[in-house]
């Protein structure tokens, strides 16, 4: 890829500022952060625990910058188990050398199999050991996706691996590093790219009680729902495909914190409710954690949610 000009950095910086609802005054600062990512001044190591790789796929759906720019121009991604070309000892040497040098950002996708270390192994080391080794040297740790943030589907009741989210795992292991949770099944690529840029140039963003960046997770899906007026009029859909509020078909938007309803997915094309499906609350800690977890449930009133 040809060298990136200052004009291009500023152009992407303007898009990221708008994406994070930041003042245009900080565009130059965001451009500086992008340049640091590009030049490898702040490299990124991406480790993968128990997951379906859905958050990696979501990363490839980034729109500004697009995937090719993101991976080859804007982020010095030193290692990613799915996307890296290097394999075997060469790949592990890259990881070990980057960790030894320090001053990198650690992104973890997937949960940690706390009770079954052999369930997820990388270079003859358990992923738990790799995460601990890397987290102790990282500038900050980003838990990408609900599995990494809260445990997600691998941490559902009766799972044999004892899976937990990265924040819980690091806290129990006595690792005192800044940890940012970016839940979602999968996470939105904007949430990750915006967070990385913020950490580099401005420090750790304001976080809510769950460790999520407030800029992305401080609103309820319900409050910006395109069917909110139907909810107010108590006009509820009785079957999928019908107009009306989807609450009685299992929508948990009133309890779900995320900006999906205004940011939307695939370059702002759509999101769950707009496509006719209820919100399943995938950014919340309770997502998929109980036996027989229903992705779609029948709700009679607000008190029945939980």
C-alpha positions, 0 to 999 in steps of 0.5 A: 500500500502506498504511503498515506498522506496527511490529507488522508489521515485528516479525512479519516480523522474527520469521519472517526470524530463524527463516528464518536460524536467528538468535536471537529476540533479534535480531528487533527489529534485523531489523525495523529493517532491514526498515524501512530497506528500506521507506523507501528508506534502503537502496535496491536496484538489480537489474541483469540480465545473461545469464540466463533471469530464473528468479531473478526468478521465484523472487523472486516466490515469496517466502512471508514476506513474499509477493511483493506485500509484498516488492516494494511494501512491504519492499524499496525496489527502485529498478530491476528490468528485468523488474518496473519499470514505468518504461522508456526514458530514465525508467528509466535516469534512475532507475538513474543517479540511484540510482548517483550517490547511492550507499549502495545494494545492487546485486543482479545476476542473470545472467552477464557476457558479458566477450568479447562486450559487445554481447550484453547491453546496457542503455540503450545501455551494455553490462551489463558497463559498467553493473555496473562503474559500479554496483558501484563505488558500491554498499555491497555486491554480491549475485550472485543465482543460479548464472549471476551467482555462477559463470557457470552455463549461459551460461558453459558450455564453447565459449560465444561470449560468454566469460561469467563470474560477477559475483565473477570479473568484478569481481575481474578489473576491480579493483573491491574491493567486498563481493560475496556469492554466492547460487547456485541455478538458481534461487536460493531467495527466502529466501536473497536476502531474508535476505541483504539484511536481514543486510547492512543490519542486521548487515553482511556475513554469514559466507561460505564459500570460494565467497563464499556465506552459511554460514547457507544453504550450510554443509550438504550436501543429502545430510546432510539428505536424506529418503532418507538412510536408504536410502543408509545401507542401500545401497537404491538406486532403479534407475529414476525413481519407485522408492523408495530413494536416488537416487544411482545415478540421478545425484544429486549431493547428497553434493557440493552445499551448500544447505539445500534439503532442510530449507527446501524450495520454494514455501512449504515444499511440496517440493524436487527429491529429495522430488519424486523427482528427483535433486539436480543440484548447481545451487548449485555452481561446476561446474554446467553448465560442461562440454560435454555436461553431464548433468543426470542421470548414472549414478553407481556410487560416490562416487569417480565424482562430480566 
